[in-house]
Amino acid sequence: MTKRVLAVLLPAALVLAACGDTWAERAATGGGMGLAAGAAAGAVIGGLPIWAGALVGAAAGAAIGVVTSPDMAK
């Protein structure tokens, strides 16, 4: 089950990464996607509370969104 979830979430995250024209838009969309992916991974993998996975995912997604440029999504 874990491999199936990751097989769906990883390509979706890569396709949607850096959505937005400004760094703030990319941080917001990256944070949202990271939050969802982190919560899903926390629920599937276990070991940590779901909120912890969501928090780590949101922070990582926002950070990645900030350092990407709009040209990377094309």
PyMOL Python script that loads the backbone (N, CA, C, O; Angstrom):
from pymol import cmd

cmd.read_pdbstr("""\
ATOM      1  N   MET A   1       0.819  -1.191   0.000  1.00  0.00           N
ATOM      2  CA  MET A   1       0.000   0.000   0.000  1.00  0.00           C
ATOM      3  C   MET A   1       0.866   1.259   0.000  1.00  0.00           C
ATOM      4  O   MET A   1       0.550   2.220  -0.701  1.00  0.00           O
ATOM      5  N   THR A   2       1.945   1.270   0.768  1.00  0.00           N
ATOM      6  CA  THR A   2       2.818   2.429   0.845  1.00  0.00           C
ATOM      7  C   THR A   2       3.415   2.752  -0.510  1.00  0.00           C
ATOM      8  O   THR A   2       3.490   3.919  -0.894  1.00  0.00           O
ATOM      9  N   LYS A   3       3.833   1.750  -1.224  1.00  0.00           N
ATOM     10  CA  LYS A   3       4.435   1.983  -2.536  1.00  0.00           C
ATOM     11  C   LYS A   3       3.415   2.553  -3.512  1.00  0.00           C
ATOM     12  O   LYS A   3       3.757   3.392  -4.345  1.00  0.00           O
ATOM     13  N   ARG A   4       2.176   2.109  -3.418  1.00  0.00           N
ATOM     14  CA  ARG A   4       1.134   2.640  -4.302  1.00  0.00           C
ATOM     15  C   ARG A   4       0.865   4.114  -4.010  1.00  0.00           C
ATOM     16  O   ARG A   4       0.726   4.922  -4.928  1.00  0.00           O
ATOM     17  N   VAL A   5       0.794   4.450  -2.741  1.00  0.00           N
ATOM     18  CA  VAL A   5       0.533   5.837  -2.367  1.00  0.00           C
ATOM     19  C   VAL A   5       1.672   6.731  -2.837  1.00  0.00           C
ATOM     20  O   VAL A   5       1.434   7.800  -3.399  1.00  0.00           O
ATOM     21  N   LEU A   6       2.895   6.303  -2.612  1.00  0.00           N
ATOM     22  CA  LEU A   6       4.042   7.091  -3.051  1.00  0.00           C
ATOM     23  C   LEU A   6       4.131   7.166  -4.565  1.00  0.00           C
ATOM     24  O   LEU A   6       4.562   8.181  -5.112  1.00  0.00           O
ATOM     25  N   ALA A   7       3.728   6.105  -5.244  1.00  0.00           N
ATOM     26  CA  ALA A   7       3.745   6.109  -6.705  1.00  0.00           C
ATOM     27  C   ALA A   7       2.761   7.124  -7.269  1.00  0.00           C
ATOM     28  O   ALA A   7       2.956   7.615  -8.381  1.00  0.00           O
ATOM     29  N   VAL A   8       1.724   7.441  -6.535  1.00  0.00           N
ATOM     30  CA  VAL A   8       0.751   8.443  -6.976  1.00  0.00           C
ATOM     31  C   VAL A   8       1.164   9.841  -6.516  1.00  0.00           C
ATOM     32  O   VAL A   8       1.080  10.795  -7.289  1.00  0.00           O
ATOM     33  N   LEU A   9       1.606   9.968  -5.277  1.00  0.00           N
ATOM     34  CA  LEU A   9       1.910  11.282  -4.726  1.00  0.00           C
ATOM     35  C   LEU A   9       3.170  11.908  -5.305  1.00  0.00           C
ATOM     36  O   LEU A   9       3.195  13.114  -5.549  1.00  0.00           O
ATOM     37  N   LEU A  10       4.199  11.132  -5.527  1.00  0.00           N
ATOM     38  CA  LEU A  10       5.460  11.696  -6.001  1.00  0.00           C
ATOM     39  C   LEU A  10       5.329  12.322  -7.380  1.00  0.00           C
ATOM     40  O   LEU A  10       5.742  13.469  -7.549  1.00  0.00           O
ATOM     41  N   PRO A  11       4.777  11.636  -8.378  1.00  0.00           N
ATOM     42  CA  PRO A  11       4.622  12.301  -9.674  1.00  0.00           C
ATOM     43  C   PRO A  11       3.705  13.523  -9.614  1.00  0.00           C
ATOM     44  O   PRO A  11       3.948  14.517 -10.299  1.00  0.00           O
ATOM     45  N   ALA A  12       2.657  13.451  -8.801  1.00  0.00           N
ATOM     46  CA  ALA A  12       1.749  14.593  -8.676  1.00  0.00           C
ATOM     47  C   ALA A  12       2.486  15.787  -8.075  1.00  0.00           C
ATOM     48  O   ALA A  12       2.301  16.919  -8.523  1.00  0.00           O
ATOM     49  N   ALA A  13       3.297  15.548  -7.088  1.00  0.00           N
ATOM     50  CA  ALA A  13       4.061  16.636  -6.471  1.00  0.00           C
ATOM     51  C   ALA A  13       5.055  17.242  -7.451  1.00  0.00           C
ATOM     52  O   ALA A  13       5.236  18.460  -7.475  1.00  0.00           O
ATOM     53  N   LEU A  14       5.696  16.410  -8.256  1.00  0.00           N
ATOM     54  CA  LEU A  14       6.660  16.920  -9.227  1.00  0.00           C
ATOM     55  C   LEU A  14       5.983  17.728 -10.325  1.00  0.00           C
ATOM     56  O   LEU A  14       6.508  18.753 -10.761  1.00  0.00           O
ATOM     57  N   VAL A  15       4.835  17.274 -10.767  1.00  0.00           N
ATOM     58  CA  VAL A  15       4.111  17.991 -11.817  1.00  0.00           C
ATOM     59  C   VAL A  15       3.620  19.341 -11.314  1.00  0.00           C
ATOM     60  O   VAL A  15       3.665  20.330 -12.047  1.00  0.00           O
ATOM     61  N   LEU A  16       3.153  19.392 -10.075  1.00  0.00           N
ATOM     62  CA  LEU A  16       2.580  20.619  -9.534  1.00  0.00           C
ATOM     63  C   LEU A  16       3.602  21.520  -8.855  1.00  0.00           C
ATOM     64  O   LEU A  16       3.259  22.627  -8.437  1.00  0.00           O
ATOM     65  N   ALA A  17       4.839  21.076  -8.737  1.00  0.00           N
ATOM     66  CA  ALA A  17       5.865  21.862  -8.047  1.00  0.00           C
ATOM     67  C   ALA A  17       6.070  23.208  -8.736  1.00  0.00           C
ATOM     68  O   ALA A  17       6.008  23.299  -9.963  1.00  0.00           O
ATOM     69  N   ALA A  18       6.307  24.216  -7.973  1.00  0.00           N
ATOM     70  CA  ALA A  18       6.596  25.569  -8.442  1.00  0.00           C
ATOM     71  C   ALA A  18       5.430  26.191  -9.200  1.00  0.00           C
ATOM     72  O   ALA A  18       5.646  26.969 -10.129  1.00  0.00           O
ATOM     73  N   CYS A  19       4.201  25.863  -8.821  1.00  0.00           N
ATOM     74  CA  CYS A  19       3.042  26.510  -9.445  1.00  0.00           C
ATOM     75  C   CYS A  19       2.946  27.928  -8.925  1.00  0.00           C
ATOM     76  O   CYS A  19       2.838  28.139  -7.717  1.00  0.00           O
ATOM     77  N   GLY A  20       2.982  28.884  -9.801  1.00  0.00           N
ATOM     78  CA  GLY A  20       2.858  30.281  -9.425  1.00  0.00           C
ATOM     79  C   GLY A  20       3.919  31.121 -10.089  1.00  0.00           C
ATOM     80  O   GLY A  20       4.976  30.631 -10.488  1.00  0.00           O
ATOM     81  N   ASP A  21       3.612  32.399 -10.198  1.00  0.00           N
ATOM     82  CA  ASP A  21       4.539  33.323 -10.842  1.00  0.00           C
ATOM     83  C   ASP A  21       5.450  34.036  -9.851  1.00  0.00           C
ATOM     84  O   ASP A  21       6.542  34.471 -10.217  1.00  0.00           O
ATOM     85  N   THR A  22       5.017  34.161  -8.611  1.00  0.00           N
ATOM     86  CA  THR A  22       5.838  34.843  -7.609  1.00  0.00           C
ATOM     87  C   THR A  22       6.344  33.827  -6.590  1.00  0.00           C
ATOM     88  O   THR A  22       5.833  32.710  -6.498  1.00  0.00           O
ATOM     89  N   TRP A  23       7.344  34.229  -5.838  1.00  0.00           N
ATOM     90  CA  TRP A  23       7.890  33.307  -4.837  1.00  0.00           C
ATOM     91  C   TRP A  23       6.852  32.995  -3.770  1.00  0.00           C
ATOM     92  O   TRP A  23       6.836  31.891  -3.227  1.00  0.00           O
ATOM     93  N   ALA A  24       5.980  33.961  -3.461  1.00  0.00           N
ATOM     94  CA  ALA A  24       4.952  33.733  -2.441  1.00  0.00           C
ATOM     95  C   ALA A  24       3.923  32.706  -2.915  1.00  0.00           C
ATOM     96  O   ALA A  24       3.489  31.857  -2.136  1.00  0.00           O
ATOM     97  N   GLU A  25       3.534  32.781  -4.188  1.00  0.00           N
ATOM     98  CA  GLU A  25       2.587  31.797  -4.729  1.00  0.00           C
ATOM     99  C   GLU A  25       3.207  30.406  -4.738  1.00  0.00           C
ATOM    100  O   GLU A  25       2.540  29.426  -4.408  1.00  0.00           O
ATOM    101  N   ARG A  26       4.468  30.317  -5.111  1.00  0.00           N
ATOM    102  CA  ARG A  26       5.135  29.013  -5.132  1.00  0.00           C
ATOM    103  C   ARG A  26       5.322  28.465  -3.720  1.00  0.00           C
ATOM    104  O   ARG A  26       5.230  27.255  -3.510  1.00  0.00           O
ATOM    105  N   ALA A  27       5.584  29.341  -2.752  1.00  0.00           N
ATOM    106  CA  ALA A  27       5.704  28.896  -1.362  1.00  0.00           C
ATOM    107  C   ALA A  27       4.368  28.385  -0.840  1.00  0.00           C
ATOM    108  O   ALA A  27       4.315  27.378  -0.134  1.00  0.00           O
ATOM    109  N   ALA A  28       3.286  29.083  -1.189  1.00  0.00           N
ATOM    110  CA  ALA A  28       1.959  28.674  -0.720  1.00  0.00           C
ATOM    111  C   ALA A  28       1.538  27.342  -1.342  1.00  0.00           C
ATOM    112  O   ALA A  28       1.062  26.449  -0.640  1.00  0.00           O
ATOM    113  N   THR A  29       1.715  27.211  -2.658  1.00  0.00           N
ATOM    114  CA  THR A  29       1.304  25.959  -3.295  1.00  0.00           C
ATOM    115  C   THR A  29       2.220  24.817  -2.875  1.00  0.00           C
ATOM    116  O   THR A  29       1.759  23.696  -2.663  1.00  0.00           O
ATOM    117  N   GLY A  30       3.509  25.095  -2.756  1.00  0.00           N
ATOM    118  CA  GLY A  30       4.434  24.056  -2.298  1.00  0.00           C
ATOM    119  C   GLY A  30       4.144  23.620  -0.875  1.00  0.00           C
ATOM    120  O   GLY A  30       4.209  22.434  -0.552  1.00  0.00           O
ATOM    121  N   GLY A  31       3.821  24.599  -0.018  1.00  0.00           N
ATOM    122  CA  GLY A  31       3.471  24.266   1.361  1.00  0.00           C
ATOM    123  C   GLY A  31       2.203  23.450   1.462  1.00  0.00           C
ATOM    124  O   GLY A  31       2.116  22.522   2.265  1.00  0.00           O
ATOM    125  N   GLY A  32       1.214  23.795   0.644  1.00  0.00           N
ATOM    126  CA  GLY A  32      -0.040  23.031   0.646  1.00  0.00           C
ATOM    127  C   GLY A  32       0.151  21.609   0.167  1.00  0.00           C
ATOM    128  O   GLY A  32      -0.374  20.663   0.755  1.00  0.00           O
ATOM    129  N   MET A  33       0.913  21.468  -0.914  1.00  0.00           N
ATOM    130  CA  MET A  33       1.166  20.118  -1.425  1.00  0.00           C
ATOM    131  C   MET A  33       2.015  19.317  -0.444  1.00  0.00           C
ATOM    132  O   MET A  33       1.786  18.124  -0.247  1.00  0.00           O
ATOM    133  N   GLY A  34       2.996  19.977   0.169  1.00  0.00           N
ATOM    134  CA  GLY A  34       3.826  19.296   1.152  1.00  0.00           C
ATOM    135  C   GLY A  34       3.042  18.870   2.375  1.00  0.00           C
ATOM    136  O   GLY A  34       3.273  17.794   2.926  1.00  0.00           O
ATOM    137  N   LEU A  35       2.113  19.715   2.799  1.00  0.00           N
ATOM    138  CA  LEU A  35       1.257  19.388   3.941  1.00  0.00           C
ATOM    139  C   LEU A  35       0.447  18.131   3.654  1.00  0.00           C
ATOM    140  O   LEU A  35       0.389  17.219   4.479  1.00  0.00           O
ATOM    141  N   ALA A  36      -0.176  18.088   2.482  1.00  0.00           N
ATOM    142  CA  ALA A  36      -0.988  16.924   2.127  1.00  0.00           C
ATOM    143  C   ALA A  36      -0.134  15.668   1.989  1.00  0.00           C
ATOM    144  O   ALA A  36      -0.501  14.602   2.483  1.00  0.00           O
ATOM    145  N   ALA A  37       0.997  15.798   1.321  1.00  0.00           N
ATOM    146  CA  ALA A  37       1.875  14.636   1.133  1.00  0.00           C
ATOM    147  C   ALA A  37       2.446  14.160   2.463  1.00  0.00           C
ATOM    148  O   ALA A  37       2.534  12.957   2.710  1.00  0.00           O
ATOM    149  N   GLY A  38       2.833  15.099   3.317  1.00  0.00           N
ATOM    150  CA  GLY A  38       3.375  14.724   4.623  1.00  0.00           C
ATOM    151  C   GLY A  38       2.344  14.057   5.518  1.00  0.00           C
ATOM    152  O   GLY A  38       2.655  13.097   6.222  1.00  0.00           O
ATOM    153  N   ALA A  39       1.119  14.564   5.492  1.00  0.00           N
ATOM    154  CA  ALA A  39       0.043  13.949   6.282  1.00  0.00           C
ATOM    155  C   ALA A  39      -0.265  12.556   5.770  1.00  0.00           C
ATOM    156  O   ALA A  39      -0.451  11.628   6.557  1.00  0.00           O
ATOM    157  N   ALA A  40      -0.319  12.404   4.444  1.00  0.00           N
ATOM    158  CA  ALA A  40      -0.578  11.082   3.865  1.00  0.00           C
ATOM    159  C   ALA A  40       0.551  10.109   4.193  1.00  0.00           C
ATOM    160  O   ALA A  40       0.302   8.958   4.551  1.00  0.00           O
ATOM    161  N   ALA A  41       1.779  10.571   4.070  1.00  0.00           N
ATOM    162  CA  ALA A  41       2.912   9.699   4.384  1.00  0.00           C
ATOM    163  C   ALA A  41       2.921   9.336   5.860  1.00  0.00           C
ATOM    164  O   ALA A  41       3.206   8.192   6.213  1.00  0.00           O
ATOM    165  N   GLY A  42       2.611  10.302   6.731  1.00  0.00           N
ATOM    166  CA  GLY A  42       2.551  10.018   8.158  1.00  0.00           C
ATOM    167  C   GLY A  42       1.476   9.007   8.504  1.00  0.00           C
ATOM    168  O   GLY A  42       1.659   8.172   9.390  1.00  0.00           O
ATOM    169  N   ALA A  43       0.350   9.086   7.799  1.00  0.00           N
ATOM    170  CA  ALA A  43      -0.738   8.144   8.049  1.00  0.00           C
ATOM    171  C   ALA A  43      -0.402   6.748   7.556  1.00  0.00           C
ATOM    172  O   ALA A  43      -0.723   5.756   8.210  1.00  0.00           O
ATOM    173  N   VAL A  44       0.246   6.675   6.402  1.00  0.00           N
ATOM    174  CA  VAL A  44       0.555   5.371   5.804  1.00  0.00           C
ATOM    175  C   VAL A  44       1.747   4.713   6.478  1.00  0.00           C
ATOM    176  O   VAL A  44       1.712   3.521   6.785  1.00  0.00           O
ATOM    177  N   ILE A  45       2.797   5.483   6.706  1.00  0.00           N
ATOM    178  CA  ILE A  45       4.031   4.911   7.254  1.00  0.00           C
ATOM    179  C   ILE A  45       3.913   4.676   8.749  1.00  0.00           C
ATOM    180  O   ILE A  45       4.364   3.647   9.254  1.00  0.00           O
ATOM    181  N   GLY A  46       3.308   5.621   9.465  1.00  0.00           N
ATOM    182  CA  GLY A  46       3.164   5.492  10.908  1.00  0.00           C
ATOM    183  C   GLY A  46       4.448   5.835  11.633  1.00  0.00           C
ATOM    184  O   GLY A  46       5.408   6.289  11.011  1.00  0.00           O
ATOM    185  N   GLY A  47       4.479   5.629  12.915  1.00  0.00           N
ATOM    186  CA  GLY A  47       5.659   5.910  13.716  1.00  0.00           C
ATOM    187  C   GLY A  47       5.650   7.301  14.309  1.00  0.00           C
ATOM    188  O   GLY A  47       6.168   7.503  15.408  1.00  0.00           O
ATOM    189  N   LEU A  48       5.080   8.257  13.619  1.00  0.00           N
ATOM    190  CA  LEU A  48       4.953   9.630  14.094  1.00  0.00           C
ATOM    191  C   LEU A  48       3.492  10.045  13.987  1.00  0.00           C
ATOM    192  O   LEU A  48       2.731   9.455  13.220  1.00  0.00           O
ATOM    193  N   PRO A  49       3.099  11.053  14.751  1.00  0.00           N
ATOM    194  CA  PRO A  49       1.735  11.558  14.581  1.00  0.00           C
ATOM    195  C   PRO A  49       1.540  12.139  13.174  1.00  0.00           C
ATOM    196  O   PRO A  49       2.491  12.624  12.561  1.00  0.00           O
ATOM    197  N   ILE A  50       0.330  12.087  12.682  1.00  0.00           N
ATOM    198  CA  ILE A  50       0.043  12.597  11.341  1.00  0.00           C
ATOM    199  C   ILE A  50       0.379  14.082  11.245  1.00  0.00           C
ATOM    200  O   ILE A  50       0.885  14.538  10.219  1.00  0.00           O
ATOM    201  N   TRP A  51       0.104  14.834  12.299  1.00  0.00           N
ATOM    202  CA  TRP A  51       0.386  16.263  12.255  1.00  0.00           C
ATOM    203  C   TRP A  51       1.867  16.548  12.104  1.00  0.00           C
ATOM    204  O   TRP A  51       2.244  17.556  11.506  1.00  0.00           O
ATOM    205  N   ALA A  52       2.720  15.671  12.639  1.00  0.00           N
ATOM    206  CA  ALA A  52       4.164  15.873  12.513  1.00  0.00           C
ATOM    207  C   ALA A  52       4.602  15.709  11.056  1.00  0.00           C
ATOM    208  O   ALA A  52       5.411  16.491  10.556  1.00  0.00           O
ATOM    209  N   GLY A  53       4.071  14.704  10.387  1.00  0.00           N
ATOM    210  CA  GLY A  53       4.368  14.530   8.973  1.00  0.00           C
ATOM    211  C   GLY A  53       3.857  15.702   8.156  1.00  0.00           C
ATOM    212  O   GLY A  53       4.527  16.153   7.227  1.00  0.00           O
ATOM    213  N   ALA A  54       2.671  16.199   8.496  1.00  0.00           N
ATOM    214  CA  ALA A  54       2.103  17.347   7.799  1.00  0.00           C
ATOM    215  C   ALA A  54       2.951  18.593   8.005  1.00  0.00           C
ATOM    216  O   ALA A  54       3.159  19.366   7.070  1.00  0.00           O
ATOM    217  N   LEU A  55       3.439  18.792   9.217  1.00  0.00           N
ATOM    218  CA  LEU A  55       4.267  19.954   9.523  1.00  0.00           C
ATOM    219  C   LEU A  55       5.584  19.915   8.758  1.00  0.00           C
ATOM    220  O   LEU A  55       5.992  20.914   8.165  1.00  0.00           O
ATOM    221  N   VAL A  56       6.240  18.778   8.770  1.00  0.00           N
ATOM    222  CA  VAL A  56       7.506  18.629   8.041  1.00  0.00           C
ATOM    223  C   VAL A  56       7.278  18.787   6.542  1.00  0.00           C
ATOM    224  O   VAL A  56       8.056  19.456   5.861  1.00  0.00           O
ATOM    225  N   GLY A  57       6.216  18.175   6.027  1.00  0.00           N
ATOM    226  CA  GLY A  57       5.908  18.283   4.605  1.00  0.00           C
ATOM    227  C   GLY A  57       5.608  19.711   4.185  1.00  0.00           C
ATOM    228  O   GLY A  57       6.058  20.156   3.129  1.00  0.00           O
ATOM    229  N   ALA A  58       4.855  20.430   4.999  1.00  0.00           N
ATOM    230  CA  ALA A  58       4.526  21.819   4.678  1.00  0.00           C
ATOM    231  C   ALA A  58       5.776  22.694   4.661  1.00  0.00           C
ATOM    232  O   ALA A  58       5.946  23.525   3.769  1.00  0.00           O
ATOM    233  N   ALA A  59       6.639  22.508   5.640  1.00  0.00           N
ATOM    234  CA  ALA A  59       7.870  23.300   5.685  1.00  0.00           C
ATOM    235  C   ALA A  59       8.767  22.989   4.488  1.00  0.00           C
ATOM    236  O   ALA A  59       9.316  23.898   3.866  1.00  0.00           O
ATOM    237  N   ALA A  60       8.912  21.718   4.172  1.00  0.00           N
ATOM    238  CA  ALA A  60       9.755  21.336   3.036  1.00  0.00           C
ATOM    239  C   ALA A  60       9.151  21.823   1.722  1.00  0.00           C
ATOM    240  O   ALA A  60       9.874  22.331   0.865  1.00  0.00           O
ATOM    241  N   GLY A  61       7.856  21.678   1.554  1.00  0.00           N
ATOM    242  CA  GLY A  61       7.201  22.121   0.333  1.00  0.00           C
ATOM    243  C   GLY A  61       7.297  23.624   0.137  1.00  0.00           C
ATOM    244  O   GLY A  61       7.542  24.093  -0.974  1.00  0.00           O
ATOM    245  N   ALA A  62       7.107  24.380   1.208  1.00  0.00           N
ATOM    246  CA  ALA A  62       7.219  25.834   1.115  1.00  0.00           C
ATOM    247  C   ALA A  62       8.647  26.249   0.782  1.00  0.00           C
ATOM    248  O   ALA A  62       8.861  27.141  -0.039  1.00  0.00           O
ATOM    249  N   ALA A  63       9.617  25.610   1.414  1.00  0.00           N
ATOM    250  CA  ALA A  63      11.019  25.933   1.142  1.00  0.00           C
ATOM    251  C   ALA A  63      11.386  25.628  -0.304  1.00  0.00           C
ATOM    252  O   ALA A  63      12.076  26.417  -0.950  1.00  0.00           O
ATOM    253  N   ILE A  64      10.935  24.508  -0.805  1.00  0.00           N
ATOM    254  CA  ILE A  64      11.224  24.152  -2.197  1.00  0.00           C
ATOM    255  C   ILE A  64      10.522  25.125  -3.139  1.00  0.00           C
ATOM    256  O   ILE A  64      11.094  25.516  -4.157  1.00  0.00           O
ATOM    257  N   GLY A  65       9.301  25.519  -2.816  1.00  0.00           N
ATOM    258  CA  GLY A  65       8.583  26.485  -3.640  1.00  0.00           C
ATOM    259  C   GLY A  65       9.281  27.832  -3.705  1.00  0.00           C
ATOM    260  O   GLY A  65       9.271  28.486  -4.748  1.00  0.00           O
ATOM    261  N   VAL A  66       9.886  28.251  -2.602  1.00  0.00           N
ATOM    262  CA  VAL A  66      10.571  29.540  -2.563  1.00  0.00           C
ATOM    263  C   VAL A  66      11.825  29.524  -3.423  1.00  0.00           C
ATOM    264  O   VAL A  66      12.117  30.513  -4.096  1.00  0.00           O
ATOM    265  N   VAL A  67      12.566  28.437  -3.419  1.00  0.00           N
ATOM    266  CA  VAL A  67      13.838  28.412  -4.135  1.00  0.00           C
ATOM    267  C   VAL A  67      13.705  28.032  -5.609  1.00  0.00           C
ATOM    268  O   VAL A  67      14.696  28.068  -6.339  1.00  0.00           O
ATOM    269  N   THR A  68      12.510  27.669  -6.061  1.00  0.00           N
ATOM    270  CA  THR A  68      12.328  27.373  -7.473  1.00  0.00           C
ATOM    271  C   THR A  68      11.971  28.650  -8.226  1.00  0.00           C
ATOM    272  O   THR A  68      11.548  29.645  -7.638  1.00  0.00           O
ATOM    273  N   SER A  69      12.151  28.593  -9.525  1.00  0.00           N
ATOM    274  CA  SER A  69      11.769  29.726 -10.367  1.00  0.00           C
ATOM    275  C   SER A  69      10.601  29.316 -11.260  1.00  0.00           C
ATOM    276  O   SER A  69      10.396  28.127 -11.501  1.00  0.00           O
ATOM    277  N   PRO A  70       9.837  30.281 -11.750  1.00  0.00           N
ATOM    278  CA  PRO A  70       8.704  29.934 -12.619  1.00  0.00           C
ATOM    279  C   PRO A  70       9.144  29.182 -13.882  1.00  0.00           C
ATOM    280  O   PRO A  70       8.367  28.406 -14.439  1.00  0.00           O
ATOM    281  N   ASP A  71      10.355  29.400 -14.326  1.00  0.00           N
ATOM    282  CA  ASP A  71      10.854  28.736 -15.531  1.00  0.00           C
ATOM    283  C   ASP A  71      11.065  27.249 -15.338  1.00  0.00           C
ATOM    284  O   ASP A  71      11.107  26.510 -16.321  1.00  0.00           O
ATOM    285  N   MET A  72      11.200  26.787 -14.112  1.00  0.00           N
ATOM    286  CA  MET A  72      11.462  25.370 -13.841  1.00  0.00           C
ATOM    287  C   MET A  72      10.232  24.511 -14.117  1.00  0.00           C
ATOM    288  O   MET A  72      10.365  23.310 -14.356  1.00  0.00           O
ATOM    289  N   ALA A  73       9.044  25.099 -14.090  1.00  0.00           N
ATOM    290  CA  ALA A  73       7.819  24.332 -14.277  1.00  0.00           C
ATOM    291  C   ALA A  73       7.470  24.168 -15.756  1.00  0.00           C
ATOM    292  O   ALA A  73       6.539  23.435 -16.091  1.00  0.00           O
ATOM    293  N   LYS A  74       8.189  24.826 -16.626  1.00  0.00           N
ATOM    294  CA  LYS A  74       7.871  24.772 -18.056  1.00  0.00           C
ATOM    295  C   LYS A  74       8.590  23.649 -18.746  1.00  0.00           C
ATOM    296  O   LYS A  74       8.432  23.464 -19.953  1.00  0.00           O
TER     297      LYS A  74
END
""", "prot")
cmd.dss("prot")
cmd.show_as("cartoon", "prot")
cmd.util.cbc("prot")
cmd.orient("prot")
